[in-house]
Amino acid sequence: MQKTPIYLKAVTLKSINDISNIKNDAKKQMIIILRVTPLAHKDVEELRKAIEDLYNYVQSSGGDIARLGEERVVITPSSVRIWKGIE
Amino acid sequence: MQKTPIYLKAVTLKSINDISNIKNDAKKQMIIILRVTPLAHKDVEELRKAIEDLYNYVQSSGGDIARLGEERVVITPSSVRIWKGIE
């Protein structure tokens, strides 16, 4: 058990400008559940870039990332692994 | 940092019989993202009982539980707190 808890935060991706805040939360070892549909409905290409950016960030930081249904993406710090077979 | 990672698992609640497996995962200190809509569409009263059961379990184990949109419920072990303002 670690002393300080890990936080789990639900956030909404409305624009590619939200990415820096999301990365800051990820740097604080937060688990982020990201609702991507608002940006998906606005600009699919921008969503693609945003997800690619987050994917590269997560890869380099040793975290994990996975789709959660149609609406959400989960991002974890290196202390949290996403179970295989996530739907 | 702890040595063994925490796991995050996405599971679907289809019946009240799934509750014992979910509690077993929670006992293993897993974070569970539970899609509740399949049971919600089948039997709202059974869903209500299942959520109440999980809520009481989480309360007694020092974990955290929160709704995530219309479709999902998040359950965390005591080492993970859910950020206030979760949507």
Backbone of each chain as nested JSON, in Angstrom:
{
  "chains": [
    {"id": "A", "residues": [
      {"number": 1, "name": "MET", "atoms": {"N": [0.839, -1.216, 0.0], "CA": [0.0, 0.0, 0.0], "C": [0.868, 1.258, 0.0]}},
      {"number": 2, "name": "GLN", "atoms": {"N": [0.533, 2.164, -0.847], "CA": [1.251, 3.438, -0.84], "C": [0.504, 4.401, 0.069]}},
      {"number": 3, "name": "LYS", "atoms": {"N": [1.22, 5.416, 0.567], "CA": [0.62, 6.352, 1.508], "C": [-0.386, 7.28, 0.834]}},
      {"number": 4, "name": "THR", "atoms": {"N": [0.042, 7.95, -0.209], "CA": [-0.873, 8.86, -0.895], "C": [-1.714, 8.065, -1.888]}},
      {"number": 5, "name": "PRO", "atoms": {"N": [-3.016, 8.331, -1.913], "CA": [-3.842, 7.551, -2.837], "C": [-3.596, 7.966, -4.287]}},
      {"number": 6, "name": "ILE", "atoms": {"N": [-3.865, 7.049, -5.183], "CA": [-3.953, 7.368, -6.605], "C": [-5.353, 7.968, -6.805]}},
      {"number": 7, "name": "TYR", "atoms": {"N": [-5.448, 8.996, -7.638], "CA": [-6.765, 9.542, -7.946], "C": [-7.252, 9.063, -9.292]}},
      {"number": 8, "name": "LEU", "atoms": {"N": [-8.551, 8.839, -9.363], "CA": [-9.201, 8.508, -10.626], "C": [-10.102, 9.683, -10.985]}},
      {"number": 9, "name": "LYS", "atoms": {"N": [-9.936, 10.216, -12.178], "CA": [-10.639, 11.437, -12.57], "C": [-11.335, 11.22, -13.909]}},
      {"number": 10, "name": "ALA", "atoms": {"N": [-12.591, 11.63, -13.999], "CA": [-13.319, 11.556, -15.267], "C": [-13.29, 12.927, -15.921]}},
      {"number": 11, "name": "VAL", "atoms": {"N": [-12.806, 12.99, -17.139], "CA": [-12.744, 14.278, -17.837], "C": [-13.318, 14.138, -19.253]}},
      {"number": 12, "name": "THR", "atoms": {"N": [-13.703, 15.288, -19.798], "CA": [-14.29, 15.312, -21.134], "C": [-13.327, 15.986, -22.095]}},
      {"number": 13, "name": "LEU", "atoms": {"N": [-13.14, 15.353, -23.243], "CA": [-12.275, 15.919, -24.28], "C": [-13.135, 16.707, -25.263]}},
      {"number": 14, "name": "LYS", "atoms": {"N": [-13.054, 18.027, -25.149], "CA": [-13.869, 18.876, -26.035], "C": [-13.039, 19.431, -27.18]}},
      {"number": 15, "name": "SER", "atoms": {"N": [-11.74, 19.585, -26.932], "CA": [-10.864, 20.186, -27.945], "C": [-9.446, 19.662, -27.75]}},
      {"number": 16, "name": "ILE", "atoms": {"N": [-8.639, 19.784, -28.775], "CA": [-7.255, 19.33, -28.693], "C": [-6.484, 20.149, -27.649]}},
      {"number": 17, "name": "ASN", "atoms": {"N": [-7.003, 21.328, -27.32], "CA": [-6.378, 22.165, -26.29], "C": [-6.491, 21.564, -24.884]}},
      {"number": 18, "name": "ASP", "atoms": {"N": [-7.392, 20.592, -24.716], "CA": [-7.538, 19.94, -23.405], "C": [-6.386, 18.972, -23.128]}},
      {"number": 19, "name": "ILE", "atoms": {"N": [-5.64, 18.613, -24.172], "CA": [-4.616, 17.566, -24.051], "C": [-3.543, 17.919, -23.01]}},
      {"number": 20, "name": "SER", "atoms": {"N": [-3.135, 19.197, -22.95], "CA": [-2.06, 19.538, -22.001], "C": [-2.521, 19.353, -20.551]}},
      {"number": 21, "name": "ASN", "atoms": {"N": [-3.779, 19.7, -20.263], "CA": [-4.297, 19.445, -18.91], "C": [-4.355, 17.95, -18.596]}},
      {"number": 22, "name": "ILE", "atoms": {"N": [-4.739, 17.173, -19.595], "CA": [-4.829, 15.722, -19.4], "C": [-3.437, 15.141, -19.125]}},
      {"number": 23, "name": "LYS", "atoms": {"N": [-2.446, 15.602, -19.866], "CA": [-1.076, 15.145, -19.623], "C": [-0.597, 15.565, -18.232]}},
      {"number": 24, "name": "ASN", "atoms": {"N": [-0.967, 16.772, -17.819], "CA": [-0.583, 17.212, -16.466], "C": [-1.182, 16.299, -15.398]}},
      {"number": 25, "name": "ASP", "atoms": {"N": [-2.443, 15.93, -15.585], "CA": [-3.075, 14.988, -14.645], "C": [-2.355, 13.636, -14.686]}},
      {"number": 26, "name": "ALA", "atoms": {"N": [-2.007, 13.183, -15.88], "CA": [-1.303, 11.896, -16.025], "C": [0.047, 11.956, -15.305]}},
      {"number": 27, "name": "LYS", "atoms": {"N": [0.715, 13.109, -15.397], "CA": [2.005, 13.279, -14.707], "C": [1.858, 13.201, -13.195]}},
      {"number": 28, "name": "LYS", "atoms": {"N": [0.676, 13.58, -12.704], "CA": [0.394, 13.487, -11.259], "C": [-0.023, 12.066, -10.88]}},
      {"number": 29, "name": "GLN", "atoms": {"N": [0.205, 11.094, -11.777], "CA": [-0.11, 9.675, -11.516], "C": [-1.601, 9.434, -11.36]}},
      {"number": 30, "name": "MET", "atoms": {"N": [-2.402, 10.284, -12.02], "CA": [-3.847, 10.06, -11.975], "C": [-4.274, 9.043, -13.024]}},
      {"number": 31, "name": "ILE", "atoms": {"N": [-5.362, 8.343, -12.698], "CA": [-6.043, 7.521, -13.695], "C": [-7.084, 8.429, -14.342]}},
      {"number": 32, "name": "ILE", "atoms": {"N": [-7.103, 8.482, -15.654], "CA": [-8.024, 9.391, -16.341], "C": [-8.998, 8.596, -17.198]}},
      {"number": 33, "name": "ILE", "atoms": {"N": [-10.274, 8.854, -16.964], "CA": [-11.289, 8.264, -17.839], "C": [-11.814, 9.411, -18.689]}},
      {"number": 34, "name": "LEU", "atoms": {"N": [-11.492, 9.327, -19.957], "CA": [-11.679, 10.436, -20.884], "C": [-12.881, 10.174, -21.787]}},
      {"number": 35, "name": "ARG", "atoms": {"N": [-13.855, 11.056, -21.71], "CA": [-15.005, 10.927, -22.618], "C": [-14.653, 11.67, -23.9]}},
      {"number": 36, "name": "VAL", "atoms": {"N": [-14.56, 10.937, -24.992], "CA": [-14.035, 11.518, -26.229], "C": [-15.129, 11.926, -27.219]}},
      {"number": 37, "name": "THR", "atoms": {"N": [-16.36, 11.548, -26.953], "CA": [-17.427, 11.806, -27.932], "C": [-17.629, 13.285, -28.275]}},
      {"number": 38, "name": "PRO", "atoms": {"N": [-17.507, 14.232, -27.332], "CA": [-17.71, 15.639, -27.741], "C": [-16.75, 16.059, -28.866]}},
      {"number": 39, "name": "LEU", "atoms": {"N": [-15.48, 15.668, -28.77], "CA": [-14.543, 16.013, -29.84], "C": [-14.79, 15.147, -31.084]}},
      {"number": 40, "name": "ALA", "atoms": {"N": [-15.168, 13.886, -30.876], "CA": [-15.452, 12.995, -32.009], "C": [-16.573, 13.558, -32.878]}},
      {"number": 41, "name": "HIS", "atoms": {"N": [-17.571, 14.154, -32.224], "CA": [-18.699, 14.711, -32.979], "C": [-18.319, 16.006, -33.692]}},
      {"number": 42, "name": "LYS", "atoms": {"N": [-17.264, 16.671, -33.173], "CA": [-16.872, 17.972, -33.724], "C": [-15.849, 17.817, -34.847]}},
      {"number": 43, "name": "ASP", "atoms": {"N": [-14.822, 17.001, -34.591], "CA": [-13.707, 16.932, -35.543], "C": [-12.959, 15.608, -35.352]}},
      {"number": 44, "name": "VAL", "atoms": {"N": [-13.261, 14.652, -36.202], "CA": [-12.695, 13.301, -36.067], "C": [-11.175, 13.316, -36.257]}},
      {"number": 45, "name": "GLU", "atoms": {"N": [-10.702, 14.154, -37.173], "CA": [-9.263, 14.23, -37.444], "C": [-8.525, 14.787, -36.222]}},
      {"number": 46, "name": "GLU", "atoms": {"N": [-9.128, 15.793, -35.581], "CA": [-8.522, 16.361, -34.373], "C": [-8.516, 15.326, -33.239]}},
      {"number": 47, "name": "LEU", "atoms": {"N": [-9.576, 14.545, -33.165], "CA": [-9.624, 13.472, -32.166], "C": [-8.509, 12.466, -32.419]}},
      {"number": 48, "name": "ARG", "atoms": {"N": [-8.317, 12.094, -33.689], "CA": [-7.285, 11.131, -34.038], "C": [-5.91, 11.627, -33.578]}},
      {"number": 49, "name": "LYS", "atoms": {"N": [-5.651, 12.91, -33.848], "CA": [-4.369, 13.512, -33.444], "C": [-4.226, 13.531, -31.925]}},
      {"number": 50, "name": "ALA", "atoms": {"N": [-5.302, 13.894, -31.246], "CA": [-5.279, 13.976, -29.783], "C": [-4.982, 12.605, -29.174]}},
      {"number": 51, "name": "ILE", "atoms": {"N": [-5.631, 11.569, -29.701], "CA": [-5.443, 10.206, -29.17], "C": [-4.03, 9.722, -29.464]}},
      {"number": 52, "name": "GLU", "atoms": {"N": [-3.538, 10.034, -30.657], "CA": [-2.173, 9.641, -31.026], "C": [-1.169, 10.293, -30.074]}},
      {"number": 53, "name": "ASP", "atoms": {"N": [-1.402, 11.571, -29.799], "CA": [-0.546, 12.329, -28.886], "C": [-0.559, 11.688, -27.49]}},
      {"number": 54, "name": "LEU", "atoms": {"N": [-1.753, 11.382, -26.995], "CA": [-1.874, 10.755, -25.67], "C": [-1.247, 9.362, -25.668]}},
      {"number": 55, "name": "TYR", "atoms": {"N": [-1.453, 8.619, -26.743], "CA": [-0.894, 7.269, -26.85], "C": [0.63, 7.323, -26.748]}},
      {"number": 56, "name": "ASN", "atoms": {"N": [1.249, 8.255, -27.503], "CA": [2.711, 8.405, -27.458], "C": [3.183, 8.811, -26.068]}},
      {"number": 57, "name": "TYR", "atoms": {"N": [2.424, 9.716, -25.442], "CA": [2.778, 10.149, -24.098], "C": [2.757, 8.962, -23.125]}},
      {"number": 58, "name": "VAL", "atoms": {"N": [1.681, 8.187, -23.182], "CA": [1.504, 7.052, -22.269], "C": [2.606, 6.006, -22.499]}},
      {"number": 59, "name": "GLN", "atoms": {"N": [2.919, 5.738, -23.767], "CA": [3.985, 4.79, -24.094], "C": [5.306, 5.22, -23.46]}},
      {"number": 60, "name": "SER", "atoms": {"N": [5.615, 6.518, -23.581], "CA": [6.913, 7.009, -23.096], "C": [6.964, 7.071, -21.568]}},
      {"number": 61, "name": "SER", "atoms": {"N": [5.791, 7.179, -20.923], "CA": [5.776, 7.306, -19.465], "C": [5.572, 5.951, -18.78]}},
      {"number": 62, "name": "GLY", "atoms": {"N": [5.402, 4.886, -19.567], "CA": [5.232, 3.553, -18.984], "C": [3.837, 3.276, -18.465]}},
      {"number": 63, "name": "GLY", "atoms": {"N": [2.873, 4.102, -18.845], "CA": [1.488, 3.893, -18.428], "C": [0.763, 2.965, -19.386]}},
      {"number": 64, "name": "ASP", "atoms": {"N": [-0.547, 3.027, -19.332], "CA": [-1.362, 2.147, -20.157], "C": [-2.555, 2.956, -20.681]}},
      {"number": 65, "name": "ILE", "atoms": {"N": [-3.059, 2.559, -21.842], "CA": [-4.204, 3.262, -22.439], "C": [-5.079, 2.241, -23.142]}},
      {"number": 66, "name": "ALA", "atoms": {"N": [-6.384, 2.402, -23.041], "CA": [-7.293, 1.484, -23.729], "C": [-8.622, 2.172, -23.985]}},
      {"number": 67, "name": "ARG", "atoms": {"N": [-9.266, 1.749, -25.041], "CA": [-10.616, 2.194, -25.365], "C": [-11.6, 1.582, -24.375]}},
      {"number": 68, "name": "LEU", "atoms": {"N": [-12.614, 2.336, -24.027], "CA": [-13.671, 1.809, -23.166], "C": [-15.001, 2.073, -23.871]}},
      {"number": 69, "name": "GLY", "atoms": {"N": [-15.461, 1.102, -24.629], "CA": [-16.676, 1.298, -25.416], "C": [-16.483, 2.371, -26.477]}},
      {"number": 70, "name": "GLU", "atoms": {"N": [-17.588, 2.94, -26.931], "CA": [-17.549, 3.929, -28.007], "C": [-17.173, 5.309, -27.498]}},
      {"number": 71, "name": "GLU", "atoms": {"N": [-17.448, 5.552, -26.232], "CA": [-17.415, 6.93, -25.729], "C": [-16.147, 7.32, -25.011]}},
      {"number": 72, "name": "ARG", "atoms": {"N": [-15.426, 6.341, -24.455], "CA": [-14.357, 6.687, -23.526], "C": [-13.028, 5.998, -23.806]}},
      {"number": 73, "name": "VAL", "atoms": {"N": [-11.972, 6.616, -23.27], "CA": [-10.623, 6.074, -23.31], "C": [-10.099, 6.132, -21.871]}},
      {"number": 74, "name": "VAL", "atoms": {"N": [-9.428, 5.08, -21.426], "CA": [-8.85, 5.049, -20.083], "C": [-7.341, 5.201, -20.188]}},
      {"number": 75, "name": "ILE", "atoms": {"N": [-6.778, 6.068, -19.361], "CA": [-5.329, 6.276, -19.316], "C": [-4.874, 6.027, -17.884]}},
      {"number": 76, "name": "THR", "atoms": {"N": [-3.844, 5.177, -17.731], "CA": [-3.363, 4.875, -16.377], "C": [-1.88, 5.213, -16.234]}},
      {"number": 77, "name": "PRO", "atoms": {"N": [-1.462, 5.52, -15.007], "CA": [-0.023, 5.68, -14.741], "C": [0.645, 4.307, -14.679]}},
      {"number": 78, "name": "SER", "atoms": {"N": [1.969, 4.294, -14.527], "CA": [2.7, 3.023, -14.59], "C": [2.351, 2.071, -13.444]}},
      {"number": 79, "name": "SER", "atoms": {"N": [1.789, 2.614, -12.353], "CA": [1.43, 1.757, -11.215], "C": [0.11, 1.009, -11.424]}},
      {"number": 80, "name": "VAL", "atoms": {"N": [-0.612, 1.331, -12.507], "CA": [-1.907, 0.704, -12.771], "C": [-1.885, 0.089, -14.169]}},
      {"number": 81, "name": "ARG", "atoms": {"N": [-2.203, -1.204, -14.257], "CA": [-2.272, -1.883, -15.547], "C": [-3.718, -2.12, -15.921]}},
      {"number": 82, "name": "ILE", "atoms": {"N": [-3.985, -2.011, -17.199], "CA": [-5.334, -2.301, -17.688], "C": [-5.432, -3.788, -18.021]}},
      {"number": 83, "name": "TRP", "atoms": {"N": [-6.412, -4.426, -17.432], "CA": [-6.624, -5.862, -17.607], "C": [-6.929, -6.175, -19.062]}},
      {"number": 84, "name": "LYS", "atoms": {"N": [-6.271, -7.191, -19.622], "CA": [-6.529, -7.59, -21.017], "C": [-7.965, -8.083, -21.154]}},
      {"number": 85, "name": "GLY", "atoms": {"N": [-8.525, -7.799, -22.289], "CA": [-9.906, -8.175, -22.511], "C": [-10.864, -7.055, -22.114]}},
      {"number": 86, "name": "ILE", "atoms": {"N": [-10.287, -5.85, -21.927], "CA": [-11.119, -4.687, -21.64], "C": [-12.067, -4.493, -22.809]}},
      {"number": 87, "name": "GLU", "atoms": {"N": [-13.305, -4.171, -22.491], "CA": [-14.295, -4.04, -23.566], "C": [-14.334, -2.613, -24.068]}}
    ]},
    {"id": "B", "residues": [
      {"number": 1, "name": "MET", "atoms": {"N": [5.637, 4.261, -4.687], "CA": [5.239, 3.238, -5.671], "C": [5.163, 1.853, -5.019]}},
      {"number": 2, "name": "GLN", "atoms": {"N": [4.146, 1.126, -5.334], "CA": [4.056, -0.237, -4.849], "C": [4.635, -1.172, -5.897]}},
      {"number": 3, "name": "LYS", "atoms": {"N": [5.044, -2.36, -5.45], "CA": [5.691, -3.305, -6.357], "C": [4.697, -3.919, -7.343]}},
      {"number": 4, "name": "THR", "atoms": {"N": [3.621, -4.502, -6.825], "CA": [2.637, -5.119, -7.715], "C": [1.674, -4.046, -8.217]}},
      {"number": 5, "name": "PRO", "atoms": {"N": [1.392, -4.056, -9.507], "CA": [0.501, -3.015, -10.016], "C": [-0.939, -3.245, -9.566]}},
      {"number": 6, "name": "ILE", "atoms": {"N": [-1.668, -2.171, -9.529], "CA": [-3.112, -2.265, -9.383], "C": [-3.655, -2.578, -10.774]}},
      {"number": 7, "name": "TYR", "atoms": {"N": [-4.663, -3.425, -10.859], "CA": [-5.282, -3.687, -12.156], "C": [-6.587, -2.927, -12.295]}},
      {"number": 8, "name": "LEU", "atoms": {"N": [-6.831, -2.486, -13.522], "CA": [-8.109, -1.864, -13.862], "C": [-8.808, -2.792, -14.845]}},
      {"number": 9, "name": "LYS", "atoms": {"N": [-10.035, -3.16, -14.52], "CA": [-10.749, -4.164, -15.306], "C": [-12.126, -3.631, -15.692]}},
      {"number": 10, "name": "ALA", "atoms": {"N": [-12.483, -3.798, -16.949], "CA": [-13.817, -3.409, -17.407], "C": [-14.695, -4.648, -17.446]}},
      {"number": 11, "name": "VAL", "atoms": {"N": [-15.808, -4.6, -16.739], "CA": [-16.706, -5.759, -16.738], "C": [-18.15, -5.323, -17.001]}},
      {"number": 12, "name": "THR", "atoms": {"N": [-18.932, -6.303, -17.433], "CA": [-20.336, -6.022, -17.754], "C": [-21.233, -6.705, -16.731]}},
      {"number": 13, "name": "LEU", "atoms": {"N": [-22.192, -5.948, -16.243], "CA": [-23.145, -6.505, -15.282], "C": [-24.383, -6.967, -16.043]}},
      {"number": 14, "name": "LYS", "atoms": {"N": [-24.514, -8.292, -16.175], "CA": [-25.651, -8.836, -16.925], "C": [-26.726, -9.371, -15.986]}},
      {"number": 15, "name": "SER", "atoms": {"N": [-26.289, -9.767, -14.785], "CA": [-27.231, -10.367, -13.847], "C": [-26.712, -10.148, -12.425]}},
      {"number": 16, "name": "ILE", "atoms": {"N": [-27.598, -10.255, -11.463], "CA": [-27.212, -10.067, -10.064], "C": [-26.21, -11.153, -9.634]}},
      {"number": 17, "name": "ASN", "atoms": {"N": [-26.182, -12.271, -10.398], "CA": [-25.227, -13.342, -10.105], "C": [-23.782, -12.948, -10.393]}},
      {"number": 18, "name": "ASP", "atoms": {"N": [-23.59, -11.861, -11.173], "CA": [-22.224, -11.397, -11.454], "C": [-21.589, -10.69, -10.25]}},
      {"number": 19, "name": "ILE", "atoms": {"N": [-22.417, -10.33, -9.269], "CA": [-21.944, -9.517, -8.144], "C": [-20.828, -10.203, -7.362]}},
      {"number": 20, "name": "SER", "atoms": {"N": [-20.93, -11.536, -7.165], "CA": [-19.895, -12.193, -6.354], "C": [-18.533, -12.138, -7.041]}},
      {"number": 21, "name": "ASN", "atoms": {"N": [-18.506, -12.296, -8.39], "CA": [-17.241, -12.155, -9.116], "C": [-16.68, -10.735, -9.003]}},
      {"number": 22, "name": "ILE", "atoms": {"N": [-17.561, -9.76, -9.066], "CA": [-17.138, -8.356, -8.975], "C": [-16.54, -8.079, -7.585]}},
      {"number": 23, "name": "LYS", "atoms": {"N": [-17.192, -8.613, -6.559], "CA": [-16.651, -8.443, -5.198], "C": [-15.301, -9.137, -5.062]}},
      {"number": 24, "name": "ASN", "atoms": {"N": [-15.157, -10.306, -5.689], "CA": [-13.861, -10.997, -5.644], "C": [-12.768, -10.154, -6.298]}},
      {"number": 25, "name": "ASP", "atoms": {"N": [-13.091, -9.543, -7.44], "CA": [-12.117, -8.654, -8.089], "C": [-11.8, -7.46, -7.189]}},
      {"number": 26, "name": "ALA", "atoms": {"N": [-12.828, -6.911, -6.555], "CA": [-12.619, -5.761, -5.659], "C": [-11.713, -6.159, -4.484]}},
      {"number": 27, "name": "LYS", "atoms": {"N": [-11.886, -7.387, -3.997], "CA": [-11.037, -7.884, -2.894], "C": [-9.586, -8.006, -3.309]}},
      {"number": 28, "name": "LYS", "atoms": {"N": [-9.368, -8.238, -4.621], "CA": [-7.999, -8.3, -5.156], "C": [-7.452, -6.905, -5.433]}},
      {"number": 29, "name": "GLN", "atoms": {"N": [-8.12, -5.871, -4.887], "CA": [-7.661, -4.477, -5.032], "C": [-7.717, -3.996, -6.475]}},
      {"number": 30, "name": "MET", "atoms": {"N": [-8.635, -4.577, -7.25], "CA": [-8.794, -4.112, -8.627], "C": [-9.711, -2.889, -8.691]}},
      {"number": 31, "name": "ILE", "atoms": {"N": [-9.456, -2.065, -9.698], "CA": [-10.381, -0.993, -10.056], "C": [-11.343, -1.599, -11.074]}},
      {"number": 32, "name": "ILE", "atoms": {"N": [-12.635, -1.45, -10.845], "CA": [-13.61, -2.071, -11.732], "C": [-14.466, -1.001, -12.401]}},
      {"number": 33, "name": "ILE", "atoms": {"N": [-14.501, -1.06, -13.709], "CA": [-15.41, -0.179, -14.454], "C": [-16.523, -1.07, -14.971]}},
      {"number": 34, "name": "LEU", "atoms": {"N": [-17.683, -0.847, -14.395], "CA": [-18.8, -1.77, -14.561], "C": [-19.842, -1.177, -15.512]}},
      {"number": 35, "name": "ARG", "atoms": {"N": [-20.075, -1.866, -16.617], "CA": [-21.117, -1.415, -17.534], "C": [-22.435, -2.019, -17.055]}},
      {"number": 36, "name": "VAL", "atoms": {"N": [-23.356, -1.151, -16.637], "CA": [-24.575, -1.625, -15.971], "C": [-25.791, -1.69, -16.904]}},
      {"number": 37, "name": "THR", "atoms": {"N": [-25.659, -1.15, -18.107], "CA": [-26.829, -1.057, -18.989], "C": [-27.473, -2.41, -19.331]}},
      {"number": 38, "name": "PRO", "atoms": {"N": [-26.694, -3.496, -19.532], "CA": [-27.382, -4.767, -19.849], "C": [-28.38, -5.188, -18.761]}},
      {"number": 39, "name": "LEU", "atoms": {"N": [-27.996, -5.044, -17.5], "CA": [-28.943, -5.385, -16.432], "C": [-30.035, -4.311, -16.304]}},
      {"number": 40, "name": "ALA", "atoms": {"N": [-29.673, -3.055, -16.52], "CA": [-30.658, -1.96, -16.449], "C": [-31.795, -2.192, -17.443]}},
      {"number": 41, "name": "HIS", "atoms": {"N": [-31.447, -2.696, -18.628], "CA": [-32.466, -2.928, -19.656], "C": [-33.312, -4.154, -19.356]}},
      {"number": 42, "name": "LYS", "atoms": {"N": [-32.756, -5.054, -18.518], "CA": [-33.448, -6.307, -18.228], "C": [-34.331, -6.187, -16.99]}},
      {"number": 43, "name": "ASP", "atoms": {"N": [-33.771, -5.59, -15.928], "CA": [-34.494, -5.582, -14.656], "C": [-33.954, -4.449, -13.765]}},
      {"number": 44, "name": "VAL", "atoms": {"N": [-34.661, -3.339, -13.753], "CA": [-34.196, -2.154, -13.023], "C": [-34.145, -2.415, -11.517]}},
      {"number": 45, "name": "GLU", "atoms": {"N": [-35.092, -3.186, -11.022], "CA": [-35.121, -3.468, -9.584], "C": [-33.92, -4.325, -9.17]}},
      {"number": 46, "name": "GLU", "atoms": {"N": [-33.578, -5.289, -10.022], "CA": [-32.406, -6.13, -9.76], "C": [-31.128, -5.286, -9.817]}},
      {"number": 47, "name": "LEU", "atoms": {"N": [-31.077, -4.332, -10.746], "CA": [-29.931, -3.431, -10.834], "C": [-29.813, -2.611, -9.55]}},
      {"number": 48, "name": "ARG", "atoms": {"N": [-30.933, -2.1, -9.073], "CA": [-30.954, -1.296, -7.85], "C": [-30.372, -2.091, -6.675]}},
      {"number": 49, "name": "LYS", "atoms": {"N": [-30.801, -3.351, -6.568], "CA": [-30.301, -4.225, -5.494], "C": [-28.802, -4.484, -5.647]}},
      {"number": 50, "name": "ALA", "atoms": {"N": [-28.388, -4.745, -6.888], "CA": [-26.974, -5.041, -7.156], "C": [-26.096, -3.844, -6.779]}},
      {"number": 51, "name": "ILE", "atoms": {"N": [-26.534, -2.649, -7.157], "CA": [-25.744, -1.439, -6.882], "C": [-25.706, -1.169, -5.373]}},
      {"number": 52, "name": "GLU", "atoms": {"N": [-26.845, -1.386, -4.716], "CA": [-26.903, -1.191, -3.262], "C": [-25.937, -2.154, -2.561]}},
      {"number": 53, "name": "ASP", "atoms": {"N": [-25.928, -3.397, -3.031], "CA": [-25.038, -4.418, -2.487], "C": [-23.569, -3.991, -2.675]}},
      {"number": 54, "name": "LEU", "atoms": {"N": [-23.232, -3.569, -3.889], "CA": [-21.857, -3.127, -4.17], "C": [-21.505, -1.884, -3.353]}},
      {"number": 55, "name": "TYR", "atoms": {"N": [-22.453, -0.959, -3.244], "CA": [-22.232, 0.268, -2.483], "C": [-21.884, -0.077, -1.031]}},
      {"number": 56, "name": "ASN", "atoms": {"N": [-22.674, -0.976, -0.434], "CA": [-22.416, -1.375, 0.961], "C": [-21.065, -2.068, 1.099]}},
      {"number": 57, "name": "TYR", "atoms": {"N": [-20.739, -2.9, 0.11], "CA": [-19.458, -3.589, 0.14], "C": [-18.305, -2.579, 0.107]}},
      {"number": 58, "name": "VAL", "atoms": {"N": [-18.407, -1.621, -0.818], "CA": [-17.347, -0.619, -0.997], "C": [-17.213, 0.241, 0.263]}},
      {"number": 59, "name": "GLN", "atoms": {"N": [-18.343, 0.619, 0.842], "CA": [-18.325, 1.407, 2.083], "C": [-17.557, 0.666, 3.189]}},
      {"number": 60, "name": "SER", "atoms": {"N": [-17.851, -0.632, 3.321], "CA": [-17.247, -1.412, 4.403], "C": [-15.77, -1.702, 4.16]}},
      {"number": 61, "name": "SER", "atoms": {"N": [-15.362, -1.691, 2.874], "CA": [-13.967, -2.016, 2.563], "C": [-13.099, -0.773, 2.419]}},
      {"number": 62, "name": "GLY", "atoms": {"N": [-13.693, 0.404, 2.57], "CA": [-12.916, 1.645, 2.497], "C": [-12.6, 2.08, 1.079]}},
      {"number": 63, "name": "GLY", "atoms": {"N": [-13.278, 1.501, 0.104], "CA": [-13.07, 1.89, -1.287], "C": [-13.954, 3.059, -1.682]}},
      {"number": 64, "name": "ASP", "atoms": {"N": [-14.129, 3.236, -2.97], "CA": [-14.906, 4.361, -3.472], "C": [-15.768, 3.862, -4.636]}},
      {"number": 65, "name": "ILE", "atoms": {"N": [-16.902, 4.498, -4.853], "CA": [-17.799, 4.107, -5.95], "C": [-18.449, 5.358, -6.512]}},
      {"number": 66, "name": "ALA", "atoms": {"N": [-18.597, 5.431, -7.826], "CA": [-19.258, 6.583, -8.444], "C": [-19.845, 6.178, -9.783]}},
      {"number": 67, "name": "ARG", "atoms": {"N": [-20.898, 6.869, -10.145], "CA": [-21.515, 6.715, -11.453], "C": [-20.617, 7.335, -12.513]}},
      {"number": 68, "name": "LEU", "atoms": {"N": [-20.576, 6.739, -13.678], "CA": [-19.808, 7.305, -14.794], "C": [-20.761, 7.377, -15.985]}},
      {"number": 69, "name": "GLY", "atoms": {"N": [-21.41, 8.509, -16.121], "CA": [-22.397, 8.653, -17.188], "C": [-23.594, 7.743, -16.956]}},
      {"number": 70, "name": "GLU", "atoms": {"N": [-24.312, 7.428, -18.017], "CA": [-25.529, 6.634, -17.921], "C": [-25.221, 5.139, -17.864]}},
      {"number": 71, "name": "GLU", "atoms": {"N": [-24.078, 4.766, -18.415], "CA": [-23.822, 3.354, -18.689], "C": [-22.998, 2.628, -17.65]}},
      {"number": 72, "name": "ARG", "atoms": {"N": [-22.163, 3.394, -16.903], "CA": [-21.146, 2.724, -16.105], "C": [-21.076, 3.194, -14.66]}},
      {"number": 73, "name": "VAL", "atoms": {"N": [-20.489, 2.333, -13.824], "CA": [-20.205, 2.628, -12.424], "C": [-18.734, 2.267, -12.202]}},
      {"number": 74, "name": "VAL", "atoms": {"N": [-18.005, 3.123, -11.485], "CA": [-16.604, 2.842, -11.189], "C": [-16.483, 2.451, -9.72]}},
      {"number": 75, "name": "ILE", "atoms": {"N": [-15.738, 1.382, -9.445], "CA": [-15.492, 0.912, -8.079], "C": [-13.985, 0.867, -7.869]}},
      {"number": 76, "name": "THR", "atoms": {"N": [-13.511, 1.475, -6.793], "CA": [-12.064, 1.49, -6.547], "C": [-11.73, 0.884, -5.189]}},
      {"number": 77, "name": "PRO", "atoms": {"N": [-10.517, 0.322, -5.063], "CA": [-10.06, -0.138, -3.745], "C": [-9.634, 1.075, -2.901]}},
      {"number": 78, "name": "SER", "atoms": {"N": [-9.273, 0.836, -1.648], "CA": [-8.981, 1.956, -0.737], "C": [-7.758, 2.765, -1.155]}},
      {"number": 79, "name": "SER", "atoms": {"N": [-6.892, 2.185, -1.988], "CA": [-5.695, 2.907, -2.437], "C": [-5.986, 3.898, -3.572]}},
      {"number": 80, "name": "VAL", "atoms": {"N": [-7.215, 3.86, -4.087], "CA": [-7.575, 4.755, -5.206], "C": [-8.818, 5.558, -4.829]}},
      {"number": 81, "name": "ARG", "atoms": {"N": [-8.709, 6.893, -4.938], "CA": [-9.864, 7.752, -4.641], "C": [-10.432, 8.302, -5.939]}},
      {"number": 82, "name": "ILE", "atoms": {"N": [-11.746, 8.439, -5.962], "CA": [-12.392, 9.029, -7.138], "C": [-12.467, 10.543, -6.942]}},
      {"number": 83, "name": "TRP", "atoms": {"N": [-11.95, 11.273, -7.918], "CA": [-11.889, 12.727, -7.882], "C": [-13.308, 13.309, -7.855]}},
      {"number": 84, "name": "LYS", "atoms": {"N": [-13.541, 14.251, -6.952], "CA": [-14.873, 14.866, -6.888], "C": [-15.163, 15.616, -8.187]}},
      {"number": 85, "name": "GLY", "atoms": {"N": [-16.415, 15.601, -8.557], "CA": [-16.799, 16.248, -9.806], "C": [-16.787, 15.263, -10.959]}},
      {"number": 86, "name": "ILE", "atoms": {"N": [-16.711, 13.961, -10.602], "CA": [-16.784, 12.921, -11.63], "C": [-18.127, 13.067, -12.353]}},
      {"number": 87, "name": "GLU", "atoms": {"N": [-18.089, 12.913, -13.652], "CA": [-19.335, 13.116, -14.407], "C": [-20.129, 11.832, -14.489]}}
    ]}
  ]
}
